[in-house]
Amino acid sequence: MRNKAQVFSSFWLKIFALVTMTLSHIGTFLSLYKIGGDWASVLLIIGRIAFPLYVFMLAEGLHKTHDRWNYILRLAIIWAAIFLVEMVFSFANPDMMAKVSAQAFTDLLCYALFITLLESKGGLKYLSILPAGYVVLSYVADVMENYEALDGTYVVYWTSSFPLWARAGYSLFGFALFLGFYYTLPLVKKIVATESKKRELNLGDDFEKTPTFQSLLNLVSCTALVLVTVIFWALSYLWPAGDTIFWLNPQSYCLLAGLIIFCYNGKLGYHAKWFTYANYLYYPVHIALLALIFFLSLGQF
C-alpha cells in the first residue's frame, strides 16, 4: 500500500514548495500592510509546508549530486540575488527586510556548507564549525531578544549589530530537521544491511532502487519531521524564551509537509534546463513582483 502512494517525483515536490512558499509570502505582504485579516493567517499557515520540503530536497540533492561545491555555489548565487532584491526594496520599507528576507536560504546555505565541510578530508572538516556556529549564534541572539520581550528586564545590546534579516531564520529547528533528513539514508541502509544479515538475505544494491526501500526512506524522513517538530513545539511551552520558531507562530503546521514527503518516489521527474534555471530564479523574481504589485495596488511600499 505504501508503494502505491509514491506518486510525487522531485519535480512535484519543487512545485509544492514553490506554490506554498508563494502563498506564504503573499500572506506576509498582507500582514505587512495590515490587510487581508484571517486570509493572511491562512496563507501563512499553508506556507509552513514549504521549508521542510526545501530542506528535504537539499538533503536529497547533497546525496545525489556529483559536485557538492558546484551545488553550494548555485545556492550562494541565488541567496545573493535574493539579498540584493530585498535590499533594494528595504530602502523604501525597512520592515520588508525584517519580514520578507533571505533567511530561509541563509539556513539552507549553512546546512549545505556544514555537511560538505564535515565530510571533507583533512583539516577542511574542522571548518564545519563555522556554519554550525552561525546557526547557533543566530539562535542565541533570538533567545536573548525573547527574554527581553517576555519580561522586559534583560537588556540586549550586541544583537542590534546582528539584525534579524542576517540570521539563520529557522535556527536550531531547521538545523535539526536537516540532520534528520540527511542521515535518514545512511540509517535506513544500515537497518536494511543488519536485517539482511540477520535473516541471511542477499538483497543486493538494486534493492535501494525499489519502491520498498523508498517507502522506508519516506517513513523515516516523516518520523524525523514529526520528532523534531514535536520537540520544538513542546519547547515553546516549557521554555518560551528558548524557542524561536513556535513561539506565537503556526510553525507546527509544517507537519503537513510529511504527507507530501510520504508520497515521494525518489525519481527526478521532469527536469528540463529551463525549469532548473526558473526554479533558482523564482525566489528573487517573485519577491520583486509581489513588492511591485502591492506598491501599484496601494500606492506605497
C-alpha positions as CSV (number, residue, x, y, z in Angstrom):
1,M,0.0,0.0,0.0
2,R,2.8,2.4,0.9
3,N,4.4,1.7,-2.5
4,K,1.3,2.8,-4.3
5,A,1.4,6.1,-2.5
6,Q,4.6,7.0,-4.2
7,V,3.2,9.4,-6.8
8,F,5.3,12.5,-6.5
9,S,8.7,12.9,-8.1
10,S,11.3,15.6,-7.2
11,F,9.6,17.8,-9.8
12,W,6.3,17.8,-7.9
13,L,8.0,18.4,-4.6
14,K,9.5,21.5,-6.1
15,I,6.1,22.6,-7.4
16,F,4.5,22.1,-4.0
17,A,7.4,24.0,-2.4
18,L,7.2,26.9,-4.8
19,V,3.4,27.3,-4.6
20,T,3.3,27.1,-0.8
21,M,6.2,29.5,-0.4
22,T,4.5,32.0,-2.7
23,L,1.3,31.8,-0.7
24,S,3.3,32.3,2.5
25,H,4.9,35.4,1.0
26,I,1.5,36.8,-0.1
27,G,0.3,36.3,3.4
28,T,3.5,38.0,4.7
29,F,2.9,41.1,2.5
30,L,-0.8,41.2,3.5
31,S,0.2,41.2,7.2
32,L,2.9,43.7,6.5
33,Y,0.4,46.1,5.1
34,K,-2.2,45.1,7.7
35,I,-4.8,43.9,5.2
36,G,-6.4,40.6,4.5
37,G,-7.3,39.7,8.0
38,D,-7.7,36.0,8.6
39,W,-6.8,35.3,5.0
40,A,-3.2,36.4,5.7
41,S,-3.0,33.9,8.6
42,V,-4.4,31.1,6.5
43,L,-1.8,31.8,3.8
44,L,1.0,31.9,6.3
45,I,-0.2,28.5,7.7
46,I,-0.2,26.9,4.3
47,G,3.3,28.4,3.7
48,R,4.7,26.4,6.6
49,I,4.8,23.4,4.3
50,A,7.5,25.0,2.1
51,F,10.5,25.0,4.3
52,P,10.5,21.2,5.3
53,L,10.2,20.4,1.5
54,Y,13.2,22.6,0.7
55,V,15.2,21.1,3.5
56,F,14.2,17.6,2.4
57,M,15.2,18.4,-1.2
58,L,18.5,19.9,0.0
59,A,19.3,16.6,1.8
60,E,18.4,14.6,-1.3
61,G,20.4,16.9,-3.6
62,L,23.5,16.6,-1.4
63,H,23.3,12.8,-1.5
64,K,22.8,12.7,-5.3
65,T,24.9,15.5,-6.7
66,H,28.3,14.7,-8.2
67,D,29.7,18.1,-7.3
68,R,28.7,19.4,-4.0
69,W,30.7,22.6,-4.3
70,N,29.0,23.5,-7.5
71,Y,25.7,22.8,-5.8
72,I,26.7,25.1,-3.0
73,L,27.8,27.8,-5.5
74,R,24.3,27.7,-7.0
75,L,22.8,28.1,-3.6
76,A,25.1,31.0,-2.8
77,I,24.3,32.8,-6.1
78,I,20.5,32.5,-5.5
79,W,21.0,33.7,-1.9
80,A,22.9,36.7,-3.1
81,A,20.3,37.5,-5.7
82,I,17.5,37.3,-3.1
83,F,19.5,39.5,-0.7
84,L,20.1,42.1,-3.4
85,V,16.4,42.4,-4.4
86,E,15.3,42.7,-0.8
87,M,18.0,45.3,0.0
88,V,16.7,47.5,-2.8
89,F,13.1,47.3,-1.6
90,S,14.1,47.6,2.1
91,F,15.3,51.2,1.4
92,A,11.6,52.1,0.7
93,N,10.2,49.9,3.5
94,P,12.7,48.8,6.3
95,D,10.1,46.4,7.7
96,M,10.2,44.4,4.5
97,M,13.8,43.4,5.1
98,A,12.9,42.0,8.5
99,K,9.8,40.1,7.4
100,V,10.5,39.1,3.8
101,S,14.2,38.2,3.9
102,A,16.6,35.7,2.6
103,Q,16.7,34.0,6.0
104,A,15.5,30.6,4.7
105,F,18.2,30.5,2.1
106,T,20.7,31.5,4.7
107,D,19.7,28.4,6.6
108,L,20.0,26.1,3.5
109,L,23.4,27.5,2.7
110,C,24.6,27.0,6.2
111,Y,23.4,23.4,6.2
112,A,25.0,22.5,2.9
113,L,28.3,24.1,3.9
114,F,28.2,22.3,7.2
115,I,27.7,18.8,5.9
116,T,30.1,19.3,2.9
117,L,32.9,20.5,5.2
118,L,32.2,17.9,7.8
119,E,32.6,15.1,5.3
120,S,35.6,16.6,3.6
121,K,39.1,15.1,4.0
122,G,41.9,16.6,6.1
123,G,41.7,19.8,8.1
124,L,38.9,21.2,6.0
125,K,36.3,19.3,8.0
126,Y,37.1,21.4,11.1
127,L,35.8,24.5,9.3
128,S,32.3,22.9,9.6
129,I,32.2,24.6,13.0
130,L,31.7,28.0,11.2
131,P,28.3,27.4,9.5
132,A,27.2,25.4,12.6
133,G,28.4,28.3,14.8
134,Y,26.5,30.8,12.7
135,V,23.2,28.9,13.2
136,V,23.9,28.7,17.0
137,L,24.8,32.4,17.1
138,S,21.5,33.2,15.4
139,Y,19.7,31.1,18.0
140,V,21.4,32.8,20.9
141,A,20.6,36.2,19.5
142,D,16.9,35.2,19.1
143,V,16.8,33.8,22.7
144,M,18.3,36.9,24.2
145,E,15.8,39.1,22.5
146,N,12.9,36.7,23.5
147,Y,14.0,37.1,27.2
148,E,13.8,40.9,26.8
149,A,10.4,40.7,25.0
150,L,8.9,38.3,27.7
151,D,9.9,40.1,30.9
152,G,11.4,43.4,29.8
153,T,14.2,43.1,32.3
154,Y,17.0,41.7,30.2
155,V,18.6,44.5,28.0
156,V,20.3,43.3,24.9
157,Y,23.0,45.4,23.2
158,W,25.0,43.3,20.9
159,T,22.1,41.7,19.0
160,S,21.3,45.1,17.4
161,S,24.6,44.6,15.4
162,F,23.3,41.2,14.2
163,P,19.9,42.1,12.6
164,L,17.1,39.6,12.1
165,W,17.5,39.6,8.3
166,A,21.1,38.5,8.6
167,R,20.4,35.5,10.8
168,A,19.6,31.8,10.1
169,G,15.9,32.2,10.4
170,Y,14.9,28.7,11.2
171,S,17.5,28.4,13.9
172,L,18.1,25.1,15.7
173,F,14.8,23.7,14.5
174,G,15.8,23.9,10.8
175,F,19.3,22.5,11.6
176,A,17.9,19.5,13.5
177,L,15.4,18.9,10.7
178,F,18.1,18.9,8.1
179,L,20.3,16.5,10.1
180,G,17.2,14.2,10.5
181,F,16.6,14.2,6.7
182,Y,20.2,13.9,5.7
183,Y,21.0,11.0,8.0
184,T,17.9,9.1,7.0
185,L,19.6,7.4,4.0
186,P,22.6,6.0,5.9
187,L,20.4,5.0,8.8
188,V,18.0,3.1,6.5
189,K,20.9,1.5,4.7
190,K,22.3,0.3,8.0
191,I,19.0,-1.1,9.1
192,V,18.5,-2.9,5.8
193,A,22.0,-4.4,5.9
194,T,21.6,-5.5,9.5
195,E,18.2,-7.2,8.8
196,S,19.5,-8.8,5.6
197,K,22.5,-10.3,7.5
198,K,20.3,-11.4,10.4
199,R,17.9,-13.2,8.0
200,E,20.6,-14.4,5.7
201,L,19.2,-12.5,2.7
202,N,21.1,-11.2,-0.2
203,L,19.1,-8.1,-1.4
204,G,21.9,-6.6,-3.4
205,D,22.4,-2.9,-4.4
206,D,19.4,-3.0,-6.6
207,F,17.2,-3.1,-3.6
208,E,18.0,0.5,-2.9
209,K,16.2,1.4,-6.2
210,T,13.0,-0.4,-5.3
211,P,9.7,1.2,-4.1
212,T,10.0,-0.7,-0.8
213,F,13.4,0.9,0.0
214,Q,11.9,4.3,-0.9
215,S,9.0,3.6,1.4
216,L,11.4,3.0,4.3
217,L,13.2,6.3,3.5
218,N,9.9,8.2,3.3
219,L,8.7,6.7,6.6
220,V,11.9,7.5,8.5
221,S,12.0,11.0,7.0
222,C,8.4,11.7,8.1
223,T,9.3,10.3,11.5
224,A,12.2,12.8,11.7
225,L,9.9,15.6,10.8
226,V,7.4,14.7,13.4
227,L,10.0,14.1,16.2
228,V,11.8,17.4,15.5
229,T,8.6,19.4,15.3
230,V,7.1,17.9,18.5
231,I,10.3,18.5,20.4
232,F,10.4,22.2,19.4
233,W,6.7,22.6,19.8
234,A,7.0,21.2,23.4
235,L,9.9,23.6,24.0
236,S,7.7,26.5,23.1
237,Y,5.5,25.7,26.1
238,L,8.3,24.5,28.6
239,W,10.7,27.3,27.8
240,P,9.1,30.1,25.8
241,A,12.2,32.3,25.6
242,G,14.3,29.4,24.4
243,D,12.1,28.7,21.5
244,T,12.5,31.0,18.5
245,I,10.3,29.2,16.0
246,F,7.0,28.1,17.5
247,W,6.5,31.0,19.9
248,L,3.4,32.8,18.8
249,N,3.9,31.2,15.4
250,P,1.9,28.5,13.4
251,Q,5.0,26.6,12.6
252,S,3.6,23.2,13.8
253,Y,1.6,23.1,10.5
254,C,4.8,22.2,8.8
255,L,3.8,18.6,9.7
256,L,1.6,18.8,6.6
257,A,4.7,18.5,4.5
258,G,5.0,14.9,5.8
259,L,2.0,14.0,3.6
260,I,3.9,15.1,0.5
261,I,7.2,13.5,1.6
262,F,5.5,10.2,2.3
263,C,4.3,10.1,-1.3
264,Y,7.8,10.8,-2.8
265,N,9.0,8.2,-5.3
266,G,12.7,9.1,-5.3
267,K,12.7,10.0,-9.0
268,L,13.8,13.2,-10.7
269,G,10.7,13.6,-12.9
270,Y,10.5,16.5,-15.3
271,H,13.9,18.3,-15.3
272,A,14.3,20.4,-18.4
273,K,17.1,23.0,-18.2
274,W,14.6,25.9,-18.4
275,F,12.8,24.6,-15.3
276,T,16.0,24.2,-13.4
277,Y,17.0,27.8,-14.0
278,A,13.5,29.0,-13.4
279,N,13.5,27.2,-10.1
280,Y,16.6,29.1,-9.0
281,L,15.4,32.5,-10.3
282,Y,11.9,32.2,-9.0
283,Y,12.5,33.3,-5.4
284,P,14.1,36.7,-6.1
285,V,11.8,37.4,-9.1
286,H,8.5,36.6,-7.2
287,I,9.6,38.7,-4.2
288,A,10.2,41.7,-6.6
289,L,6.9,41.1,-8.4
290,L,4.9,40.9,-5.1
291,A,6.5,44.1,-3.9
292,L,5.7,45.9,-7.1
293,I,2.1,44.5,-7.2
294,F,1.4,45.7,-3.6
295,F,3.0,49.1,-4.5
296,L,0.9,49.6,-7.6
297,S,-2.2,48.5,-5.7
298,L,-1.7,50.5,-2.5
299,G,0.5,53.3,-3.8
300,Q,3.2,52.8,-1.2
301,F,6.0,50.3,-0.3
